[in-house]
Every structure is written in structure tokens, then in C-alpha cells.
């Protein structure tokens, strides 16, 4: 069974608490396959997931967004990342 960080955190969880829980900066790491339409989600680090037709993959959970094949990224970052980007 996979541990999903969504079960014990939310998008407003501060970064210092996320680090103690081994959660990165990505809130939702998911992609949609443009070939079969399947939406796939990676829920923890090194959680490699393929779509049902095998044309797309995603990996990385909350730590990195690695996707490929026919995948179109739907990645959403934690709120503190958006705040940092808005300061620029």
C-alpha cells in the first residue's frame, strides 16, 4: 500500500512541517495521457505510475515532477511556492 501525503497534510502545510514529514514542494503530481485520457498520480517519492495504455508515465510524488510519453502535466505546488513566485 502506498503512503499518500494528502492523508496527513494539506496545501497550507508550512514547509518546515512538510520537511519533518518528508514531503516536498509539490501538492499534486499528476498528468493526463493525451492518447488514452487516463489521469495518473504519483503520491510519494519514486512512485512510478503508468497510464492504462502504457503511453505515459509520472514519477516523483511531492519531491519532483518527472513525466513523459504522451503525458500532459497537471502539477500543482504548495501555497508557499506560489507566494515565493509572486514576490518576483
Secondary structure per residue as TSV (DSSP state, phi and psi in degrees):
chain	resnum	aa	ss	phi	psi
A	1	X	-	360.0	135.4
A	2	X	-	-82.5	141.8
A	3	X	-	-87.7	121.8
A	4	X	-	-104.2	117.1
A	5	X	G	-61.9	-16.4
A	6	X	G	-67.5	-20.5
A	7	X	G	-72.6	-21.7
A	8	X	S	-134.0	18.3
A	9	X	-	-148.4	170.8
A	10	X	-	-138.2	175.7
A	11	X	T	-66.1	-17.4
A	12	X	T	-96.3	5.9
A	13	X	-	-62.9	124.3
A	14	X	-	-62.3	150.7
A	15	X	H	-58.7	-40.0
A	16	X	H	-63.1	-36.3
A	17	X	H	-72.4	-40.2
A	18	X	H	-59.3	-40.6
A	19	X	H	-63.6	-38.7
A	20	X	H	-64.4	-29.0
A	21	X	T	-93.4	4.6
A	22	X	T	60.6	47.9
A	23	X	-	-117.7	132.7
A	24	X	-	-82.8	-151.9
A	25	X	S	-98.7	2.4
A	26	X	E	-102.5	125.6
A	27	X	E	-82.5	-50.3
A	28	X	E	-126.0	122.6
A	29	X	-	-115.8	90.6
A	30	X	E	-141.0	161.5
A	31	X	E	-145.9	159.8
A	32	X	E	-118.6	131.7
A	33	X	E	-75.8	125.7
A	34	X	T	-77.0	-11.7
A	35	X	T	-87.2	-51.2
A	36	X	T	-107.7	-11.4
A	37	X	-	82.4	1.7
A	38	X	-	-69.9	133.5
A	39	X	E	-99.1	124.5
A	40	X	E	-117.7	148.6
A	41	X	E	-136.3	133.8
A	42	X	-	-101.7	123.5
A	43	X	-	-106.4	-6.1
A	44	X	S	-156.1	167.5
A	45	X	T	-56.9	134.9
A	46	X	T	64.9	26.4
A	47	X	-	-92.7	88.0
A	48	X	-	-81.5	122.7
A	49	X	E	-128.5	134.5
A	50	X	E	-109.4	153.4
A	51	X	-	-72.9	172.6
A	52	X	T	-67.2	-25.4
A	53	X	T	-92.7	-9.9
A	54	X	S	83.4	6.5
A	55	X	S	-86.8	-15.1
A	56	X	E	-132.2	154.5
A	57	X	E	-145.1	161.5
A	58	X	E	-145.1	153.1
A	59	X	E	-155.1	158.9
A	60	X	-	114.0	-17.7
A	61	X	T	54.8	-128.8
A	62	X	T	-88.2	-3.5
A	63	X	T	-96.6	-38.4
A	64	X	-	-153.2	148.0
A	65	X	-	-105.2	97.4
A	66	X	E	-113.3	120.9
A	67	X	E	-143.5	160.6
A	68	X	E	-167.2	-175.0
A	69	X	E	75.5	-130.0
A	70	X	T	-91.9	14.6
A	71	X	E	-75.9	141.3
A	72	X	E	-116.2	120.6
A	73	X	E	-68.4	139.9
A	74	X	-	-122.3	31.3
A	75	X	-	-66.6	134.9
A	76	X	E	-126.5	131.4
A	77	X	E	-93.8	162.2
A	78	X	-	-61.1	156.5
A	79	X	H	-56.1	-37.0
A	80	X	H	-65.1	-26.7
A	81	X	H	-68.8	-43.9
A	82	X	H	-60.9	-39.9
A	83	X	H	-62.0	-42.5
A	84	X	H	-63.8	-42.2
A	85	X	H	-65.0	-35.1
A	86	X	H	-71.7	-16.9
A	87	X	H	-75.1	-21.9
A	88	X	-	-70.5	360.0
